Amino acid sequence: MIILIIYTTKHLNQNNMTPIEKAKELVEKYANTNGVYGASKRCALIAVNEIIKANPHSNPFNTDVSSTMAYWNAVRKEIENI
């Protein structure tokens, strides 16, 4: 159990990025691909929604220690605010 907690806590925020940094990174990556800012925002939201649906670290309690769900939900909200 300790190994699982260390693993999920370590990977809670990808590459130590804040949700707003991750949101901006995703939108910029898609903007570089298609050149259309509005479309890149929609693509980033689709990607994050797919991550949330397939999140292997989610749990019924949705706690920060054992889930990355909170991080990706925060990223989704930041993308929506961009």
C-alpha positions in Angstrom: 0.0 0.0 0.0 2.8 2.4 0.8 4.3 1.9 -2.7 1.0 2.7 -4.3 0.6 5.9 -2.3 4.1 7.0 -3.1 3.6 6.2 -6.8 0.3 8.1 -7.1 1.4 11.1 -5.1 4.6 11.3 -7.2 2.5 11.3 -10.4 -0.3 13.4 -9.1 0.6 16.4 -11.2 2.4 15.5 -14.3 6.0 16.8 -14.5 5.3 19.0 -11.5 3.1 21.3 -13.6 0.3 23.2 -12.1 -3.1 22.7 -13.7 -3.0 26.1 -15.4 0.5 25.3 -16.8 -0.7 21.9 -18.1 -3.8 23.5 -19.6 -1.8 26.1 -21.5 0.7 23.4 -22.6 -2.1 21.2 -24.1 -3.8 24.1 -25.8 -0.5 25.3 -27.3 0.4 21.8 -28.5 -2.9 21.6 -30.4 -2.6 25.1 -31.7 0.7 24.2 -33.2 -0.9 21.2 -34.9 -4.0 22.9 -36.4 -3.2 26.6 -36.2 -6.7 27.5 -34.9 -6.9 28.6 -31.3 -10.6 27.8 -30.7 -10.2 24.3 -32.2 -7.0 23.7 -30.2 -9.0 24.5 -27.0 -11.7 22.0 -28.0 -9.1 19.3 -28.8 -7.4 19.8 -25.5 -10.7 19.5 -23.7 -11.4 16.3 -25.6 -8.0 14.9 -24.6 -8.4 15.7 -20.9 -11.9 14.3 -20.9 -10.6 11.0 -22.3 -7.8 11.0 -19.7 -10.4 11.5 -16.9 -12.6 8.7 -18.3 -9.7 6.3 -18.6 -7.9 7.3 -15.4 -6.4 4.2 -13.9 -5.7 6.0 -10.6 -9.3 7.0 -9.9 -11.1 5.5 -6.9 -14.5 5.8 -5.3 -13.1 8.1 -2.6 -11.4 10.4 -5.2 -8.8 11.5 -2.7 -5.7 13.4 -3.8 -3.4 10.8 -2.2 -4.7 7.9 -4.3 -6.1 9.6 -7.4 -4.9 11.9 -10.2 -8.6 12.7 -10.9 -8.4 16.0 -9.0 -5.4 17.1 -11.0 -7.1 16.4 -14.4 -10.4 17.9 -13.3 -8.4 21.1 -12.4 -6.7 21.0 -15.8 -10.1 20.7 -17.5 -11.4 23.8 -15.6 -8.3 25.8 -16.5 -8.7 24.9 -20.2 -12.3 26.1 -20.0 -11.1 29.4 -18.5 -8.4 30.0 -21.2 
